[in-house]
């Protein structure tokens, strides 16, 4: 079981989302034979299937333990701050590490879960893409529908409702139907139930996936916010069992909001 304590994991989340890290793609992608080519499925779509990871020491390596990964073929978008409306700025000031939903073993939401320091597995078919996350035992079943039409009876949830389509070689996922209980990054970063996320997954010739998410929330943000990272294949890793509560031992030691500790 590959659990981290929550102080460490929250810190990693801040680094990974606010400062996107580079990442290396699946073993199948690494086996391309021609420059500029990418592996494809039988129906001609880029093959995203495989084990990936968007952040964590297992990708970047302990200092001096292994060389840093090369720059990705498609760099992540420039880092930019979240632009908040006044009420949301004040609400964020009232929150501290112990208020982080993941400190209570609750789901991280989208796009935050992409940069958790554990692997995820993508299973791709012509009809749907399934993402299995080690972190928090989360999963997403993403039907492929060129209309990006969501069900009419969507109930607000932690991970939202996802619908995908192919735009050339980019897999675009439209996500709505969120509750207002998750954070957008690893520090206090609230949003409303009007949160709307558009994700883009693009397989690169170097065996990485360029991930980009555009986040919009007209009730909490002053403008759309774009973040991203590079997904790589973690060395010798697979999605394993994850039990949050068993190792959640640091909550009592987290300082509350406004604490000088």
C-alpha positions in Angstrom: 0.0 0.0 0.0 1.5 3.3 -1.1 -0.1 5.9 1.2 1.5 9.2 2.2 0.9 11.3 5.3 -1.4 14.2 4.6 0.9 17.0 5.4 3.4 15.7 2.8 0.7 15.0 0.3 -0.9 18.4 0.6 2.5 20.1 0.1 3.1 18.0 -3.0 -0.3 18.9 -4.3 0.5 22.6 -4.1 3.7 22.1 -6.0 2.3 19.9 -8.6 -0.7 21.9 -9.6 0.5 25.5 -9.1 3.9 24.7 -10.6 3.2 21.9 -13.2 5.8 19.2 -13.3 6.9 17.3 -16.3 6.0 13.6 -16.6 7.0 10.2 -19.0 4.4 8.2 -21.1 3.3 4.6 -21.3 5.5 1.7 -22.3 3.4 1.3 -25.4 4.2 4.9 -26.4 7.9 4.4 -25.8 7.9 1.7 -28.5 7.2 4.0 -31.4 9.5 3.3 -34.3 9.3 6.4 -36.5 10.2 9.9 -35.5 7.0 11.9 -34.7 4.8 8.8 -34.5 2.5 7.7 -31.7 0.8 4.4 -30.9 -2.8 4.2 -32.1 -5.7 1.9 -31.5 -7.4 -0.2 -34.1 -9.8 2.7 -34.9 -6.9 5.1 -35.5 -7.1 7.1 -32.3 -4.1 7.9 -30.1 -3.7 5.1 -27.6 -3.8 6.6 -24.2 -4.1 3.3 -22.4 -1.4 2.6 -19.8 -0.2 3.6 -16.4 0.6 7.3 -15.9 1.5 9.7 -13.1 1.4 13.5 -13.0 3.5 14.3 -9.9 5.5 12.9 -7.0 9.0 11.9 -6.1 8.8 8.6 -8.0 8.7 10.6 -11.2 11.2 13.4 -10.3 13.5 11.2 -8.2 15.2 11.9 -4.9 18.0 14.5 -5.3 21.0 12.6 -6.8 19.1 9.3 -7.1 18.4 9.5 -10.8 18.8 12.0 -13.6 16.0 14.5 -14.1 13.5 13.5 -16.8 14.1 15.3 -20.2 11.8 18.2 -21.1 8.5 17.0 -22.6 7.8 17.3 -26.3 4.7 19.4 -25.4 5.5 21.7 -22.5 2.7 22.4 -19.9 1.0 25.8 -20.0 2.7 28.7 -18.2 2.0 28.9 -14.5 -0.7 31.4 -13.6 -2.5 32.3 -10.3 -6.1 31.7 -9.6 -8.1 35.0 -10.0 -10.7 35.0 -7.2 -13.7 37.2 -6.5 -13.7 39.1 -3.2 -16.0 36.7 -1.3 -13.9 33.7 -2.4 -10.6 35.5 -1.3 -12.1 36.0 2.1 -13.3 32.4 2.3 -9.9 31.1 1.4 -8.3 33.2 4.2 -10.5 31.4 6.7 -9.3 28.0 5.7 -6.2 26.1 6.8 -4.5 22.7 6.1 -6.9 20.8 8.4 -9.8 22.0 6.3 -8.4 20.4 3.2 -11.0 17.8 2.0 -8.3 15.2 1.3 -7.1 15.5 4.9 -10.5 14.0 5.7 -10.1 11.2 3.1 -12.5 12.9 0.7 -12.1 12.9 -3.0 -9.8 15.6 -4.5 -11.9 16.6 -7.5 -10.9 17.6 -11.0 -8.3 18.8 -12.0 -6.5 18.4 -8.6 -6.5 14.6 -8.7 -4.3 14.5 -11.8 -1.3 15.7 -9.8 -1.7 13.4 -6.8 1.7 11.6 -6.2 0.3 8.2 -7.1 -0.2 6.5 -10.5 -3.4 6.3 -12.5 -4.4 3.9 -15.2 -6.2 4.8 -18.4 -8.3 2.1 -20.1 -9.5 3.2 -23.6 -12.2 1.8 -25.8 -14.0 3.3 -28.8 -17.0 4.0 -26.6 -15.5 5.2 -23.4 -12.3 6.0 -21.5 -12.0 4.8 -17.9 -9.5 6.4 -15.5 -8.6 4.4 -12.4 -6.8 6.4 -9.8 -4.8 4.9 -7.0 -5.4 8.0 -4.9 -8.6 7.7 -2.8 -9.7 4.7 -5.0 -11.3 7.2 -7.3 -12.4 6.4 -10.8 -14.0 8.1 -13.8 -16.1 6.5 -16.6 -16.0 9.0 -19.5 -18.4 8.2 -22.3 -17.3 9.4 -25.8 -20.0 11.7 -27.3 -19.1 14.2 -30.0 -22.0 16.4 -28.6 -20.4 16.6 -25.2 -23.9 16.1 -23.8 -24.3 15.5 -20.1 -27.3 13.7 -18.6 -30.2 15.9 -17.7 -30.4 14.6 -14.1 -26.8 15.2 -13.0 -26.4 15.3 -9.2 -23.5 17.4 -7.9 -20.6 15.1 -6.9 -17.0 15.3 -5.8 -15.5 14.3 -9.2 -18.3 15.8 -11.4 -19.8 14.3 -14.6 -17.4 13.8 -17.5 -18.1 13.4 -21.2 -15.4 13.1 -23.8 -14.8 13.6 -27.5 -11.9 13.5 -29.9 -10.7 16.7 -31.5 -8.2 15.4 -34.0 -5.5 13.7 -31.8 -6.6 15.4 -28.6 -9.0 13.8 -26.2 -11.2 16.6 -24.8 -13.2 16.0 -21.6 -16.0 18.3 -20.5 -16.7 18.1 -16.7 -19.6 19.7 -14.9 -22.0 18.7 -12.1 -19.5 19.4 -9.2 -20.4 20.0 -5.6 -18.7 22.9 -3.9 -16.7 20.9 -1.4 -13.3 20.3 -3.2 -10.3 22.5 -3.5 -8.8 23.4 -6.9 -5.2 23.1 -5.8 -3.3 22.0 -2.7 -4.0 25.2 -0.7 -7.3 26.8 0.2 -9.0 27.3 -3.2 -12.7 27.1 -3.1 -15.2 27.1 -5.9 -19.0 27.0 -6.4 -21.3 24.3 -7.9 -21.0 26.3 -11.2 -17.5 24.9 -11.7 -16.8 23.9 -15.3 -13.6 22.1 -16.3 -12.4 21.3 -19.8 -9.5 18.8 -19.9 -7.3 18.0 -22.9 -5.1 14.9 -23.1 -2.6 14.8 -26.0 -0.2 11.9 -26.6 3.2 13.1 -27.7 5.8 11.3 -29.7 8.2 11.2 -26.7 5.8 8.9 -24.9 4.3 11.5 -22.6 0.7 12.9 -22.3 0.4 16.7 -22.3 -2.5 17.4 -19.9 -4.2 20.8 -19.8 -7.3 21.9 -17.9 -9.2 25.1 -18.3 -11.2 25.9 -15.1 -14.2 28.3 -15.2 -16.4 29.3 -12.3 -18.4 32.6 -12.9 -19.5 32.6 -9.2 -16.0 32.3 -7.7 -13.4 33.3 -10.3 -12.8 36.5 -12.1 -11.7 34.7 -15.3 -11.0 31.2 -16.5 -7.8 29.6 -15.1 -5.6 27.2 -17.1 -3.3 24.7 -15.5 -1.6 21.5 -16.7 1.2 19.0 -16.3 2.9 16.2 -18.2 2.0 12.6 -17.5 4.7 10.1 -17.6 4.9 6.4 -17.0 6.2 5.9 -13.4 9.1 3.4 -13.3 8.1 -0.1 -12.1 4.7 1.2 -10.8 1.1 0.1 -11.1 -2.1 1.1 -9.5 -2.3 -0.5 -6.1 -4.7 -0.6 -3.1 -5.1 2.7 -1.3 -6.6 3.1 2.1 -6.7 6.7 3.2 -8.1 6.3 6.7 -5.5 3.7 7.8 -2.6 6.1 7.4 -4.4 9.4 8.1 -2.4 10.2 11.3 -1.5 13.9 10.8 -4.9 15.6 11.0 -4.6 16.4 14.7 -1.2 18.1 14.1 -2.3 20.4 11.3 -2.6 24.0 12.4 -6.0 25.7 12.0 -6.5 28.7 9.7 -4.8 31.8 11.2 -2.5 29.8 13.5 1.1 31.1 13.9 2.4 27.5 14.2 
